[in-house]
Amino acid sequence: MTLLVESETVVSSVLQKIESRTAKVGVVGLGYVGLPLALLFSNEHFAVTGFDIDTKKVITLGHGGSYILRIEPGEIQAARASGFTATTDFSHIRDMDVVLICVPTPLDNYHQPDLSFIVLTAEAIAPNLRSGQTIILESTSYPGTTEEVLVPILERGNPIGLKAARKGSSDQDSMDGEFFVVFSPEREDPGNENISRHDIPKVIGGMEENGAKIAAALYGSIFRRTVPVSTPAAAEMTKLLENIYRCVNIALVNELKKLSIRMGVDIWEVIDAAKTKPFGFQAFYPGPGLGGHCIPIDPFYLSWKAREFDFHTRFIELAGEVNVGMPYFVVDQTIEAMGLQGKALRGSRVLVLGLSYKKDIDDLRESPSLTIIELLQKRGAHVEYNDPYFPTVGRGRHYALDMTCTPLDNISDFDCVIIVTDHSSYDYPKIVECAKLVVDSRNATKGIQSPKIVRC
Ligand SMILES: NC(=O)c1ccc[n+]([C@@H]2O[C@H](COP(=O)([O-])OP(=O)(O)OC[C@H]3O[C@@H](n4cnc5c(N)ncnc54)[C@H](O)[C@@H]3O)[C@@H](O)[C@H]2O)c1
């Protein structure tokens, strides 16, 4: 009876702090996901501390600056005025009531999950853990990551023998000596102005009910709806289901696009017609290939894990194969279109319009534009690019371009313009008017009639 009262006291004290906005919230990883999340909590009057290993980011934030285009420096300054700080010093983890982990989860060179960022984060948190804290993983990963990877490091690495609370554990032991662990996937859609962050329900999978309760109270201060699931693995799988659903459907529509081109049917017209069906159909659009830190990567986290269960995820592999082939398809279509104009790609000047992986954002990760540029260069074309979000482009994980943005005043000098990203700021009628040939992989020239346009 006494033990039960003690555990209730720990949880109700944290819940009370959340209610009164005196709870201290730590966000580890201040990137595209972590920084906006930190600002959301700061706007809700929580004292937020951001943790990152990137000293440049921490210094920029310390000066009230921003390194993400859609986040104005004013937002950082407002957050700083209400107590937001950023640091590389993980000893401050000790002062936090709740810690949210938003670090990268890429694939390695062998297309396998690279959990090194989660591992390093866990190793940095562990020595600073204290009893009653809640640790929430937000990074996308395969089912089992929270309990099989994160928890053992946290338990092993803390010098005072703290254990993660498990179902039933708080009935037997005092909660003094335990911390709570939760997985709650991030569902941000960068660049989507149609839905407010507050309206995106937050899925929460706790290892037991006290952590889940604390996470629900904290997220409930921001998100209008929280969705509890029974385990971290269920929450991890939820995120993967969502992204695999997108990946597979995009592959389907990409394949149908290729067939439609052969059949002389306009796939975009077909999708517009199909989406008038008020049930049972959701529109997905073809494009030059997948990009971003999620859809091209996350499904393969599950494929990898599935092997442990002698299971082959055929839909994921097939979708991957179709989507990976799309940049090659765009280049083949370009070669064909130029051939019809009596030109060879080798030695020609090609302008790639748009570098980011989707329109109106400044994110280049896994963008099909990078593959397209590389393929064009390998085939002997002189390639330049224009993208208002990237004055220059240097070297990244999988590319080394070292290029500078070409202004759009001499479009007629190029043999071909390839629309890879349909940024809203482009004047498409004018581009078509000036260009000799436009290869449009996004249907950005919809409604414009011209023999110079090849939609693919
Ligand atoms: N970007 C999106 O739209 C999006 C959407 C949903 C989910 N996600 C998931 O969210 C997670 C984070 O993605 P992101 O886009 O914010 O990545 P990001 O690369 O933009 O940011 C990650 C940040 O973590 C920091 N970091 C790396 N290792 C660290 C460590 N050991 N300790 C502290 N900080 C560390 C990096 O310096 C960087 O600032 C990924 O798992 C991703 O799959 C991303």
The ligand as an ORCA input file, in Angstrom:
! r2SCAN-3c Opt
* xyz 0 1
  N      12.155     15.709    -41.278
  C      10.935     15.215    -41.284
  O      10.070     15.696    -42.001
  C      10.558     14.048    -40.376
  C       9.204     13.739    -40.250
  C       8.834     12.687    -39.403
  C       9.822     11.971    -38.727
  N      11.141     12.288    -38.885
  C      12.133     11.533    -38.107
  O      12.625     12.390    -37.082
  C      14.000     12.060    -36.796
  C      14.852     13.314    -36.904
  O      14.797     13.804    -38.222
  P      15.205     15.276    -38.610
  O      14.650     15.488    -39.975
  O      14.848     16.242    -37.550
  O      16.798     15.125    -38.674
  P      17.872     16.334    -38.735
  O      19.085     15.757    -39.343
  O      17.245     17.537    -39.354
  O      18.137     16.698    -37.226
  C      18.734     15.848    -36.315
  C      19.516     16.657    -35.313
  O      20.058     15.756    -34.360
  C      21.378     16.187    -34.038
  N      22.112     15.056    -33.481
  C      22.689     14.018    -34.122
  N      23.254     13.187    -33.237
  C      23.026     13.698    -32.013
  C      23.364     13.293    -30.707
  N      24.055     12.172    -30.489
  N      22.984     14.070    -29.686
  C      22.311     15.228    -29.916
  N      21.952     15.655    -31.126
  C      22.308     14.894    -32.162
  C      21.918     16.707    -35.356
  O      23.020     17.566    -35.149
  C      20.694     17.435    -35.906
  O      20.643     18.765    -35.471
  C      14.375     10.964    -37.788
  O      14.215      9.714    -37.183
  C      13.348     11.109    -38.896
  O      13.117      9.906    -39.578
  C      11.528     13.330    -39.685
*
